[in-house]
Amino acid sequence: MTRAYRLDAPSGAIAEAFDAAHGPDPWGGGDLRPGEFAPVIVRSARTSQRVIRPMVWGYPAPNSLKPNGEVQWVPTVRNVESPFWIGNLRHVELRCLVPATAIIPTAKRKPERGDIEAPPLFAMAGIWRDLTDMPVFAIISVNDAAEQGKRSTPLILDGAQQQAWLTADWKDASKLLQPHIAGRALCA
């Protein structure tokens, strides 16, 4: 499960890599953790153009507000059949791309780098929604085939898959939820 990722690219480079409008977002790069703002790529409801929009990483868990005001964030979607997630997944306008340059594994695992050549920027599949005070997103996870279902990794999408994730109905988009092959995960 991903608890952090890295995005070492400014807004302009992200916009160019994913054919998106970046607007005035001043993102400069760095490590990201749940509960922090990060740039996410969505499709504009009016123009269908890709747009970079800052959002908070993680959905607030149901009944998660602690007495001290702290929120428990749910950063990844592991069970796409869960009633908590399926409504968002079925609505194409609530799917997004999460740009990254590296995945930082959990503290229990040493950082690794896959054996493949990675582009400077890649996209993970995500979903988002507007809360009353801010938009939030979560990253879609799939089982890692090399770990035989013991570990999940973010769903990384190539160019054609990115377009399908943002535009296809759920029946077709759900076909992208395939386990990763060895070496496909892009870790710091």
C-alpha positions as a Markdown table, in Angstrom:
| # | Residue | x | y | z |
|---|---|---|---|---|
| 1 | Met | 0.0 | 0.0 | 0.0 |
| 2 | Thr | 1.3 | 3.4 | -0.9 |
| 3 | Arg | 1.7 | 5.8 | 2.0 |
| 4 | Ala | 3.8 | 8.4 | 0.1 |
| 5 | Tyr | 4.9 | 9.2 | -3.3 |
| 6 | Arg | 7.2 | 11.8 | -5.0 |
| 7 | Leu | 6.4 | 14.3 | -7.7 |
| 8 | Asp | 9.6 | 16.1 | -8.8 |
| 9 | Ala | 8.2 | 18.2 | -11.6 |
| 10 | Pro | 6.7 | 21.7 | -11.7 |
| 11 | Ser | 3.2 | 22.4 | -12.9 |
| 12 | Gly | 4.3 | 23.3 | -16.3 |
| 13 | Ala | 6.2 | 20.1 | -16.9 |
| 14 | Ile | 3.2 | 18.1 | -15.6 |
| 15 | Ala | 0.9 | 19.9 | -17.9 |
| 16 | Glu | 3.1 | 19.3 | -20.9 |
| 17 | Ala | 3.6 | 15.6 | -20.1 |
| 18 | Phe | -0.2 | 14.9 | -19.7 |
| 19 | Asp | -1.6 | 17.4 | -22.2 |
| 20 | Ala | -3.3 | 19.4 | -19.4 |
| 21 | Ala | -4.0 | 23.0 | -18.6 |
| 22 | His | -2.1 | 24.0 | -15.4 |
| 23 | Gly | -3.5 | 27.4 | -14.5 |
| 24 | Pro | -2.0 | 29.3 | -11.6 |
| 25 | Asp | -1.1 | 26.2 | -9.5 |
| 26 | Pro | 2.5 | 26.9 | -8.2 |
| 27 | Trp | 3.5 | 23.2 | -7.5 |
| 28 | Gly | 7.3 | 22.9 | -7.4 |
| 29 | Gly | 7.8 | 19.3 | -6.5 |
| 30 | Gly | 8.5 | 17.1 | -3.5 |
| 31 | Asp | 7.3 | 14.2 | -1.3 |
| 32 | Leu | 3.6 | 13.8 | -0.7 |
| 33 | Arg | 1.7 | 12.1 | 2.2 |
| 34 | Pro | -2.0 | 11.6 | 3.0 |
| 35 | Gly | -3.7 | 14.8 | 4.1 |
| 36 | Glu | -1.5 | 17.1 | 2.0 |
| 37 | Phe | -2.3 | 19.0 | -1.2 |
| 38 | Ala | -1.1 | 17.6 | -4.5 |
| 39 | Pro | -1.7 | 18.3 | -8.2 |
| 40 | Val | -4.2 | 15.9 | -9.8 |
| 41 | Ile | -5.4 | 15.8 | -13.4 |
| 42 | Val | -9.2 | 15.8 | -14.1 |
| 43 | Arg | -11.3 | 16.4 | -17.1 |
| 44 | Ser | -13.2 | 19.7 | -17.3 |
| 45 | Ala | -17.0 | 19.1 | -17.2 |
| 46 | Arg | -17.4 | 22.0 | -19.7 |
| 47 | Thr | -14.7 | 21.4 | -22.2 |
| 48 | Ser | -13.5 | 17.8 | -21.6 |
| 49 | Gln | -10.0 | 19.2 | -21.6 |
| 50 | Arg | -7.5 | 17.8 | -19.0 |
| 51 | Val | -6.9 | 20.3 | -16.2 |
| 52 | Ile | -4.5 | 20.2 | -13.2 |
| 53 | Arg | -6.3 | 20.8 | -10.0 |
| 54 | Pro | -4.8 | 20.9 | -6.5 |
| 55 | Met | -6.6 | 18.4 | -4.1 |
| 56 | Val | -6.0 | 16.8 | -0.7 |
| 57 | Trp | -4.6 | 13.2 | -0.9 |
| 58 | Gly | -7.0 | 10.9 | 1.0 |
| 59 | Tyr | -10.7 | 10.6 | 1.7 |
| 60 | Pro | -11.7 | 11.2 | 5.3 |
| 61 | Ala | -12.7 | 7.8 | 6.7 |
| 62 | Pro | -16.3 | 7.5 | 7.9 |
| 63 | Asn | -16.6 | 8.7 | 11.5 |
| 64 | Ser | -12.9 | 9.4 | 11.6 |
| 65 | Leu | -12.8 | 12.9 | 13.1 |
| 66 | Lys | -10.9 | 12.5 | 16.4 |
| 67 | Pro | -11.6 | 14.6 | 19.5 |
| 68 | Asn | -8.4 | 16.7 | 18.8 |
| 69 | Gly | -9.7 | 17.6 | 15.3 |
| 70 | Glu | -7.3 | 15.3 | 13.5 |
| 71 | Val | -8.7 | 13.4 | 10.5 |
| 72 | Gln | -7.9 | 9.8 | 9.5 |
| 73 | Trp | -7.2 | 9.8 | 5.8 |
| 74 | Val | -7.9 | 6.9 | 3.5 |
| 75 | Pro | -5.2 | 7.3 | 0.7 |
| 76 | Thr | -5.8 | 4.2 | -1.4 |
| 77 | Val | -8.7 | 2.2 | -2.8 |
| 78 | Arg | -8.0 | -1.5 | -2.5 |
| 79 | Asn | -11.5 | -2.9 | -2.8 |
| 80 | Val | -13.2 | -1.4 | -5.8 |
| 81 | Glu | -16.4 | -3.4 | -5.1 |
| 82 | Ser | -16.9 | -1.7 | -1.7 |
| 83 | Pro | -20.0 | 0.5 | -1.5 |
| 84 | Phe | -17.7 | 3.2 | -0.1 |
| 85 | Trp | -15.9 | 3.5 | -3.5 |
| 86 | Ile | -18.1 | 2.1 | -6.2 |
| 87 | Gly | -20.3 | 5.1 | -6.6 |
| 88 | Asn | -17.3 | 7.3 | -7.4 |
| 89 | Leu | -15.7 | 4.7 | -9.7 |
| 90 | Arg | -18.8 | 4.4 | -11.8 |
| 91 | His | -18.9 | 8.1 | -12.5 |
| 92 | Val | -16.3 | 8.9 | -15.2 |
| 93 | Glu | -16.2 | 12.5 | -14.2 |
| 94 | Leu | -14.9 | 11.5 | -10.7 |
| 95 | Arg | -11.9 | 9.6 | -12.1 |
| 96 | Cys | -8.5 | 11.3 | -12.2 |
| 97 | Leu | -4.8 | 10.8 | -12.9 |
| 98 | Val | -2.3 | 11.3 | -10.2 |
| 99 | Pro | 1.1 | 12.3 | -11.6 |
| 100 | Ala | 4.3 | 11.0 | -9.9 |
| 101 | Thr | 8.0 | 10.5 | -10.4 |
| 102 | Ala | 8.4 | 7.8 | -7.7 |
| 103 | Ile | 6.5 | 5.6 | -5.3 |
| 104 | Ile | 7.7 | 5.5 | -1.7 |
| 105 | Pro | 6.8 | 2.2 | -0.1 |
| 106 | Thr | 5.7 | 1.7 | 3.4 |
| 107 | Ala | 8.2 | 2.1 | 6.2 |
| 108 | Lys | 8.4 | -1.7 | 6.6 |
| 109 | Arg | 9.9 | -2.1 | 3.1 |
| 110 | Lys | 13.1 | -0.8 | 1.8 |
| 111 | Pro | 12.8 | 1.7 | -1.1 |
| 112 | Glu | 13.3 | -0.1 | -4.4 |
| 113 | Arg | 13.4 | 0.9 | -8.1 |
| 114 | Gly | 11.8 | -1.3 | -10.7 |
| 115 | Asp | 13.9 | -2.9 | -13.4 |
| 116 | Ile | 12.3 | -1.0 | -16.2 |
| 117 | Glu | 13.2 | 2.4 | -17.6 |
| 118 | Ala | 10.6 | 4.8 | -16.2 |
| 119 | Pro | 9.6 | 8.0 | -17.9 |
| 120 | Pro | 10.3 | 11.1 | -15.8 |
| 121 | Leu | 6.6 | 11.3 | -15.0 |
| 122 | Phe | 4.0 | 8.6 | -14.8 |
| 123 | Ala | 0.3 | 8.5 | -13.9 |
| 124 | Met | -1.5 | 6.5 | -11.3 |
| 125 | Ala | -5.2 | 5.9 | -11.5 |
| 126 | Gly | -7.3 | 7.8 | -8.9 |
| 127 | Ile | -10.8 | 9.0 | -8.0 |
| 128 | Trp | -11.8 | 12.3 | -6.5 |
| 129 | Arg | -14.7 | 14.2 | -5.1 |
| 130 | Asp | -15.6 | 17.6 | -3.8 |
| 131 | Leu | -16.2 | 17.8 | -0.1 |
| 132 | Thr | -17.9 | 20.9 | 1.4 |
| 133 | Asp | -14.6 | 22.6 | 2.0 |
| 134 | Met | -12.0 | 20.9 | -0.3 |
| 135 | Pro | -11.6 | 18.4 | -3.1 |
| 136 | Val | -10.0 | 15.1 | -2.1 |
| 137 | Phe | -8.6 | 12.1 | -4.1 |
| 138 | Ala | -7.5 | 8.5 | -3.5 |
| 139 | Ile | -5.1 | 6.3 | -5.5 |
| 140 | Ile | -6.4 | 3.0 | -6.9 |
| 141 | Ser | -4.3 | 0.0 | -5.8 |
| 142 | Val | -4.1 | -3.5 | -7.4 |
| 143 | Asn | -2.4 | -6.7 | -6.1 |
| 144 | Asp | 1.2 | -7.1 | -7.0 |
| 145 | Ala | 1.5 | -10.3 | -9.0 |
| 146 | Ala | 5.0 | -11.0 | -7.8 |
| 147 | Glu | 3.8 | -10.9 | -4.2 |
| 148 | Gln | 0.9 | -13.3 | -4.9 |
| 149 | Gly | -1.7 | -10.9 | -3.5 |
| 150 | Lys | 0.2 | -10.1 | -0.3 |
| 151 | Arg | 1.0 | -6.5 | -1.3 |
| 152 | Ser | -0.8 | -3.9 | -3.3 |
| 153 | Thr | 0.7 | -1.3 | -5.5 |
| 154 | Pro | -0.7 | 1.8 | -7.3 |
| 155 | Leu | -2.4 | 1.2 | -10.6 |
| 156 | Ile | 0.1 | 2.8 | -13.1 |
| 157 | Leu | -1.4 | 3.8 | -16.5 |
| 158 | Asp | 0.3 | 4.3 | -19.8 |
| 159 | Gly | -1.0 | 6.9 | -22.4 |
| 160 | Ala | -3.8 | 4.9 | -23.9 |
| 161 | Gln | -4.9 | 3.6 | -20.5 |
| 162 | Gln | -4.9 | 7.1 | -19.1 |
| 163 | Gln | -7.4 | 8.2 | -21.7 |
| 164 | Ala | -9.6 | 5.1 | -21.1 |
| 165 | Trp | -9.5 | 5.7 | -17.3 |
| 166 | Leu | -10.7 | 9.3 | -17.8 |
| 167 | Thr | -13.4 | 8.6 | -20.5 |
| 168 | Ala | -14.5 | 4.9 | -20.5 |
| 169 | Asp | -17.6 | 3.6 | -18.8 |
| 170 | Trp | -17.0 | 1.5 | -15.6 |
| 171 | Lys | -17.4 | -1.8 | -17.4 |
| 172 | Asp | -14.4 | -1.0 | -19.7 |
| 173 | Ala | -12.4 | 1.1 | -17.2 |
| 174 | Ser | -12.5 | -1.8 | -14.7 |
| 175 | Lys | -10.6 | -4.0 | -17.2 |
| 176 | Leu | -7.5 | -1.8 | -16.4 |
| 177 | Leu | -7.4 | -3.1 | -12.8 |
| 178 | Gln | -4.8 | -5.8 | -13.5 |
| 179 | Pro | -2.1 | -7.0 | -11.1 |
| 180 | His | 1.3 | -5.5 | -11.7 |
| 181 | Ile | 4.0 | -7.6 | -13.3 |
| 182 | Ala | 7.5 | -7.8 | -11.6 |
| 183 | Gly | 9.5 | -4.7 | -12.1 |
| 184 | Arg | 6.5 | -2.5 | -13.1 |
| 185 | Ala | 6.2 | -0.7 | -9.8 |
| 186 | Leu | 8.2 | 2.5 | -9.8 |
| 187 | Cys | 9.7 | 3.0 | -6.4 |
| 188 | Ala | 12.1 | 5.7 | -5.1 |
